[in-house]
Amino acid sequence: MTDGTSQAVVIVGAGHAGGRAAINLRQHGFAGRITLLGDETHPPYERPPLSKDVLTGVAQPQSTHLVAAGGWDAIDVQLKSGDAVVEIDRGRGVARLDGGESIPYDTLILATGARARTFPGRIEAGAPVHTLRTLADAAALAPRLRRNARIAVLGAGFIGLEVASSALQKGARVTVIEAAPRPLMRLLPADFAYWMTWLHASHGVDLRFDSRAARLRANGIEMEQGAAIAADAIVVGIGAQPNDELAALAGLDVEDGVLVDEDCRTEDPRIFAIGDVARLRATQAQPTSRIESWRKAEDDAGRVAAVLCGVPARPRDVPWFWTDQFGRNIQLAGEPSDRFTPVLRGNPDCGSFVIYYLEGDVLRGVIGVDCGRDVRSAQKLIQSRAGIDPSTLPAPKAKAAKTVSA
């Protein structure tokens, strides 16, 4: 596909990845028809602020929108909100909406994202259960975060810990319940997980590890061990599952996500998948992977637009995540892991610090607190896979730790 004047691209999913794909197509000169289909009533928006500034009221919901009001019309993208796609007819090349309309496509981009996992146990009627994945979720939860409110969070992943931080800032009392022995068990190495535990405990979060909820009640949580935790609101933050059912119904290969190649293409040459729903196929060089992150949405959107417009795609960036908790900016890049040798620079007790993770003399991952510039520099070293002298790894410039009061 070149400028695609006579071509029609339909993007299923009007979230961050889908919206950025439409923007990138226009930036690369695509002149054909672009239709962006979303089941939410909101225009495309970014999700990271939902558990932070939007939840605490520091930022307004519209601040998360990818483009300002009228912006989609300005770049000639037809945005259809509030009407879910219920079927993809690959033979006829159409996407059918719940409202009955059929939208023809030459190329289809699946950007259906992921949804919050639901609590697998019993939920009694009237239980004040919340998840946090959408603007509507944030609007429903925000009024619950009031002074002295009892907030119980199931899951010590990024969402759960960010909600805990936001709730404490609003003056609530927070208990975090986690089945694993430490937070972010599958993502963080042990040394940094223990620092995260200290960060939350030092701000008054009641952390319950090796603990499981058995039943969610109207007045709180009944634990498997028999104890009860009183709660005015229960936030379930136990991960996300990809919205790959539409792809499966269309006969595409799915495996906890839609399987794609390096260019985000499925086995159907006219259909691509990007963002949280896309899973990279395994090759001899790399295992299969599905990454849920802001960076992944950006990278996939840029790559699929470049491929469709016949321009070189920029190399994929090193995986990168960030979170803001209790006034601390925490960034991870590459593969920080207990399998590698940690090298600490800075002071975790009272200021900014960075931990480098080395395999021999090759930098494989990095975690930084309040030192984004150092993490960005480390990303380049991780990308290069060049051998380095560990003694030359820099410390961040001295910076006093920030504090957040309720």
C-alpha positions in Angstrom: 0.0 0.0 0.0 1.4 3.4 -0.9 -0.6 6.6 -0.3 -3.7 4.4 -0.5 -6.0 6.9 -2.0 -8.6 4.3 -2.9 -7.9 2.1 0.1 -10.0 1.7 3.2 -8.4 1.1 6.6 -10.7 0.1 9.5 -9.3 0.2 13.0 -11.3 -1.9 15.5 -10.7 -0.4 19.0 -10.6 3.3 19.6 -8.2 3.3 22.5 -4.6 4.5 22.7 -3.1 2.1 20.1 -6.0 2.4 17.7 -6.0 6.2 17.8 -2.2 6.4 17.4 -2.4 4.1 14.4 -4.9 6.5 12.7 -2.7 9.5 13.5 0.5 7.8 12.3 -1.2 6.7 9.0 -2.0 10.4 8.2 1.5 11.5 9.3 3.0 9.0 6.8 0.8 10.4 4.0 -1.9 7.8 3.8 -4.8 9.4 1.8 -7.4 6.7 1.9 -10.4 6.3 4.2 -9.7 5.6 7.9 -12.6 4.5 10.1 -11.9 4.2 13.8 -14.5 2.0 15.7 -14.8 2.0 19.5 -17.3 0.6 21.9 -16.7 3.3 24.5 -18.5 6.6 24.2 -15.3 8.5 24.8 -12.8 9.4 22.0 -9.4 7.7 22.1 -7.5 8.4 25.3 -4.4 7.3 27.2 -5.0 5.0 30.2 -1.9 5.6 32.5 -3.4 8.8 34.1 -6.6 7.0 35.1 -5.0 5.4 38.3 -3.1 8.5 39.1 -4.0 12.1 38.4 -7.5 11.5 37.0 -8.3 9.3 40.0 -7.1 11.9 42.5 -8.8 14.8 40.6 -5.5 16.6 39.7 -6.3 16.1 36.0 -9.6 16.3 34.2 -10.7 13.2 32.1 -10.5 15.2 28.8 -6.8 15.7 29.5 -6.3 12.1 28.6 -7.7 12.4 25.1 -5.2 11.8 22.2 -6.4 14.8 20.2 -8.5 17.9 21.1 -12.1 18.2 20.3 -12.6 18.3 16.5 -9.2 16.8 16.0 -10.4 13.6 14.3 -12.4 15.5 11.8 -9.4 17.8 11.2 -7.2 14.8 10.0 -10.2 13.2 8.2 -10.6 10.2 10.4 -14.2 8.9 10.8 -14.6 8.1 14.5 -17.6 5.9 15.4 -18.0 5.6 19.2 -20.3 3.6 21.4 -21.0 0.8 18.9 -19.1 -2.4 19.3 -17.8 -4.6 16.4 -19.5 -8.0 16.8 -18.2 -9.8 13.7 -15.4 -9.7 11.2 -16.3 -11.2 7.8 -12.9 -12.0 6.3 -14.4 -13.3 3.1 -16.3 -10.2 2.3 -13.9 -7.8 4.0 -16.4 -6.2 6.3 -16.7 -5.4 10.1 -20.2 -5.6 11.4 -21.3 -3.4 14.3 -23.7 -4.2 17.0 -26.1 -1.6 15.7 -26.3 -3.4 12.4 -24.0 -1.4 10.1 -21.3 -3.1 8.0 -18.1 -1.3 7.4 -16.0 -2.5 4.4 -12.2 -2.7 4.7 -9.2 -3.3 2.6 -7.0 -3.5 5.7 -8.2 -4.2 9.2 -6.3 -3.3 12.4 -7.3 -5.0 15.6 -6.7 -2.7 18.5 -9.2 -4.2 20.9 -7.0 -4.0 24.0 -7.6 -5.9 27.2 -10.0 -5.8 30.0 -9.6 -6.1 33.8 -9.7 -9.7 35.1 -12.7 -10.3 37.3 -12.5 -11.8 40.8 -12.8 -15.6 40.5 -14.5 -16.2 43.8 -17.9 -15.4 45.2 -19.2 -11.9 45.0 -22.3 -11.2 47.2 -25.0 -8.7 46.1 -24.2 -5.2 47.1 -20.4 -5.8 47.3 -18.7 -2.4 46.5 -16.5 -3.9 43.8 -14.5 -1.8 41.3 -12.0 -2.4 38.6 -9.9 0.3 36.9 -9.5 0.1 33.1 -11.6 2.9 31.6 -12.6 6.5 32.2 -16.0 5.2 33.4 -14.2 3.0 35.9 -12.2 6.0 37.2 -15.3 8.1 37.4 -17.0 5.4 39.5 -14.1 4.8 41.9 -12.9 8.4 42.5 -15.8 9.4 44.8 -15.0 6.4 47.0 -11.5 7.7 47.8 -12.4 10.0 50.6 -10.8 10.8 54.0 -10.9 7.8 56.3 -12.7 5.6 53.7 -11.6 1.9 54.0 -10.2 0.8 50.6 -9.2 -2.8 50.0 -7.1 -3.5 46.9 -6.8 -7.1 45.6 -3.5 -7.4 43.8 -0.1 -5.7 44.3 0.6 -5.1 40.6 1.1 -1.7 39.0 -2.7 -0.8 39.0 -3.2 -2.0 42.6 -0.2 -0.1 43.9 -1.1 3.0 42.0 -4.6 2.9 43.4 -3.2 2.5 46.9 -1.0 5.5 46.4 -3.8 7.6 45.0 -6.2 6.5 47.8 -3.7 7.4 50.5 -3.2 10.8 48.9 -7.0 11.4 49.3 -6.8 10.4 53.0 -8.2 6.9 52.8 -7.1 3.9 54.7 -5.7 1.2 52.4 -5.2 -2.5 52.7 -3.5 -4.3 49.8 -4.0 -8.1 49.5 -1.6 -10.1 47.4 -1.5 -13.9 46.9 2.3 -13.8 46.2 5.0 -13.2 48.8 5.9 -9.8 47.4 4.6 -7.2 44.9 4.9 -7.6 41.2 6.3 -11.0 41.6 6.6 -11.8 37.8 8.0 -8.4 36.8 10.3 -7.1 39.6 13.4 -8.6 41.0 13.3 -9.3 44.7 15.6 -6.5 45.8 13.4 -3.8 44.2 10.2 -5.5 45.2 11.2 -5.2 48.8 11.9 -1.5 48.3 8.4 -1.1 46.9 7.1 -2.8 49.9 9.0 -0.4 52.1 7.7 2.6 50.1 4.1 1.6 50.6 4.4 0.5 54.2 6.2 3.7 55.2 3.2 5.7 53.9 0.7 3.6 55.9 -0.5 1.0 53.5 -1.4 -2.3 55.2 0.2 -4.9 53.0 -1.0 -8.5 53.3 1.2 -10.9 51.3 0.6 -14.7 50.9 -3.1 -13.9 51.3 -6.2 -14.8 49.3 -9.7 -13.4 49.3 -12.4 -16.1 49.4 -15.6 -13.9 49.2 -16.4 -10.3 48.5 -19.2 -9.0 50.8 -21.2 -5.8 51.1 -19.1 -4.8 54.1 -15.7 -6.1 53.0 -13.7 -9.2 52.2 -13.8 -12.7 53.7 -10.3 -14.2 53.5 -9.4 -17.8 52.9 -7.7 -17.9 56.2 -11.0 -16.9 57.9 -10.2 -13.4 58.8 -12.4 -10.5 57.6 -11.3 -7.1 56.2 -13.8 -4.3 56.4 -14.0 -2.2 53.3 -16.1 0.7 51.9 -14.7 -0.1 48.4 -13.0 -3.1 47.0 -10.7 -2.6 44.0 -9.9 -5.7 42.0 -6.5 -5.3 40.3 -5.4 -8.8 39.5 -4.3 -8.3 35.9 -5.9 -8.0 32.5 -6.9 -10.4 29.8 -6.8 -9.6 26.1 -9.9 -8.9 24.1 -9.2 -11.6 21.5 -12.6 -13.1 21.2 -13.5 -11.2 18.0 -10.3 -12.4 16.4 -11.0 -16.0 17.4 -14.5 -15.8 16.1 -13.1 -14.7 12.8 -10.8 -17.7 12.7 -7.5 -16.0 13.4 -4.9 -17.6 15.6 -5.1 -16.6 19.2 -3.1 -17.6 22.3 -3.8 -15.3 25.1 -3.8 -12.6 22.5 -3.9 -12.4 18.7 -0.7 -13.9 17.2 1.3 -11.6 15.0 4.7 -11.3 13.3 7.3 -8.6 13.9 5.2 -6.2 11.7 2.0 -6.9 13.6 0.5 -8.9 10.8 -1.7 -11.9 11.5 -1.9 -15.0 9.3 -4.5 -13.0 7.2 -2.4 -10.6 5.2 -5.1 -8.0 5.4 -5.5 -8.0 9.2 -3.0 -6.6 11.8 -3.2 -6.6 15.6 -1.5 -4.0 17.8 -1.2 -3.0 21.4 -2.4 -5.0 24.4 -4.2 -7.6 22.4 -1.3 -8.5 20.2 1.0 -11.4 21.0 4.3 -11.8 19.1 4.7 -15.2 17.6 7.7 -17.3 18.8 10.7 -17.6 16.6 14.0 -19.3 16.9 15.5 -16.1 18.1 12.8 -15.1 20.6 10.0 -16.6 22.7 6.4 -15.5 22.3 5.4 -12.4 24.2 2.5 -10.1 24.9 3.3 -6.8 26.6 0.8 -4.4 28.1 2.2 -0.9 28.2 2.0 2.6 26.9 5.3 2.1 25.0 4.0 -1.0 23.3 0.9 0.8 22.0 3.1 3.6 20.6 5.5 1.2 19.0 2.9 -1.0 17.4 0.9 1.9 16.1 3.9 3.4 14.5 5.1 0.2 13.0 1.8 -0.8 11.4 1.3 2.6 9.9 4.9 2.5 8.4 4.3 -1.0 7.0 1.0 0.0 5.4 2.5 3.2 3.9 5.6 1.4 2.6 8.1 3.5 4.7 10.9 2.1 6.9 9.7 1.3 10.4 11.9 2.6 13.2 13.5 -0.2 15.3 11.5 -1.3 18.3 12.5 0.3 21.5 13.6 -1.6 24.6 10.5 -2.5 26.7 9.9 0.4 29.1 7.4 0.9 31.8 6.8 3.7 34.3 4.7 4.3 37.4 4.2 7.2 39.8 3.6 6.3 43.4 3.8 8.5 46.5 5.6 11.3 44.6 8.3 8.9 43.3 8.8 8.3 39.6 9.8 4.7 38.9 10.9 3.5 35.5 11.9 0.1 34.3 13.5 -0.8 31.0 14.8 -4.0 29.4 14.7 -7.1 31.5 15.6 -6.3 35.2 15.7 -9.8 36.7 17.0 -11.8 39.5 18.8 -13.9 36.9 21.3 -11.0 36.4 23.8 -9.2 38.6 22.5 -6.0 40.2 24.7 -2.9 40.4 23.3 -0.2 42.6 24.1 3.5 42.2 22.6 6.1 44.5 20.8 5.8 47.9 17.5 4.0 48.1 17.0 5.2 51.7 16.9 8.9 51.0 17.1 9.9 47.3 17.2 8.9 43.7 18.9 5.7 42.7 19.3 3.3 39.8 19.9 -0.4 39.7 21.6 -1.9 36.6 21.2 -5.6 35.8 24.1 -7.2 34.1 24.7 -10.5 32.4 28.4 -10.7 32.4 29.4 -7.3 30.9 26.2 -6.8 29.0 23.5 -4.6 30.4 20.1 -6.4 30.2 17.9 -4.2 32.4 17.6 -1.1 34.6 15.3 0.3 37.3 15.5 3.9 38.2 13.7 6.0 40.9 13.5 9.7 40.2 16.2 9.5 37.5 14.6 9.3 34.1 17.6 10.6 32.3 19.7 7.8 33.6 17.1 5.2 32.5 17.0 6.7 29.0 20.8 6.5 28.8 20.7 2.9 30.0 18.1 2.0 27.4 20.7 2.8 24.6 23.2 0.5 26.2 20.6 -2.3 26.5 19.7 -1.9 22.9 23.3 -2.0 21.7 24.1 -5.2 23.7 27.7 -3.9 23.8 30.1 -5.0 26.6 30.6 -2.4 29.3 32.8 -1.9 32.3 30.4 -2.0 35.3 32.6 0.5 37.2 31.7 3.1 34.6 27.9 2.8 35.2 26.9 6.3 36.5 25.0 7.3 39.6 22.1 9.7 39.3 22.6 13.3 40.4 21.8 13.7 44.0 18.1 14.4 44.5 16.1 14.5 47.7 13.3 12.1 48.0 9.9 13.6 47.5 7.2 13.1 50.1 3.4 13.0 49.8 1.1 13.8 52.7 -2.5 12.7 53.0 
